[in-house]
Amino acid sequence: MEYWETIRIESPAPGVARIILARPEIRNAQSPKMLYELDRAFARQAADPTVKVIVLAADGPDFSSGHDLDADFSLPCGPVATLQAGLESDGIEGHYAFECEAYLGLCRRWRDIPKPTIAQAQGRTIAGGLMLLWPMDIVVCTDDATFSDPVTAFGVNGVEYFAHLWEMGARKAKEILFTGRSMTADEAKLTGMVNHSVPREQIDEFTLALAATIAERPEFGLRLAKEAINRGLDAQGFSTALDSAISLHNLGHANNLARYGRLTHPQGADRIRADKRR
């Protein structure tokens, strides 16, 4: 039986696999180790012929507090998502390669899993946590959930999987990025970022019922429906926009590195903490 350090896998119903982020003590902050365990788990469920729907959930009061800033930017294994070059290079070259591999690369890989996926989010989802929600096909959240991307305070445009325009719409995305404020579950549902908002005590039951309903349909029909919609998004420019945004993101890192000798603005964390106290 495979050992997992940062996640857990369950089979809560026929045809349904549930992958659970299991670092509640640090609000499921995502280290490279967690991201690559998650990738391995997704790959395992995608290849399992008995699994028709994959649910991504999380232990604890919050879905994810984003990137684990105490973890270093190094891969726990060889590249698996992209044929990335320059991972060992110094300066922004190596960091750009890392983000194209471990952040944008993994998210794209998960977005194209050939089976329906459902994210189940409670509490707070902050910054890098959005990169776990947005590649999923359907999002269910608790009615007290909040979603934020405050990282313009760090001198970059937003999280690396920059899907804000499609997830929130242009004007709401600009407001959330410009202010760093959290978006409520009701707002997220209005923008289409969230499919359903339910009381916290009902989210497990609701999500599992939705997954079981989907699992009753022919697997190939589900795959074709998913591919058709994803190809439509790409025809609208989704993939091209992601490529452009990751370049701008690393331009921000390069500017910080040149000005301050570090990848993020030195006052960024203080700015975010101050905003939370308002």
ABEGO torsion letter per residue (X at the ends): XBBBAABBBBBABBGBBBBBBBBAAAGGBBBAAAAAAAAAAAAAAAABAABABBBBBBBEABABAEBBAABBBBBABBBAABBBBGAABBEAAAAAAAAAAAAAAAAAAAAABABBBBBBBBEBBBEAAAAAAAABABBBBBAABBBBBAAAAAGBAEBABBAAAAAAEAAAAAAAAAAGBBBBAAAAAAAGABABBBBAAAAAAAAAAAAAAAAABBAAAAAAAAAAAAAAAAAAGAAAAAAAAAAAAAAAAAAAAAAAGBABBAAAAAAAAAAAAX
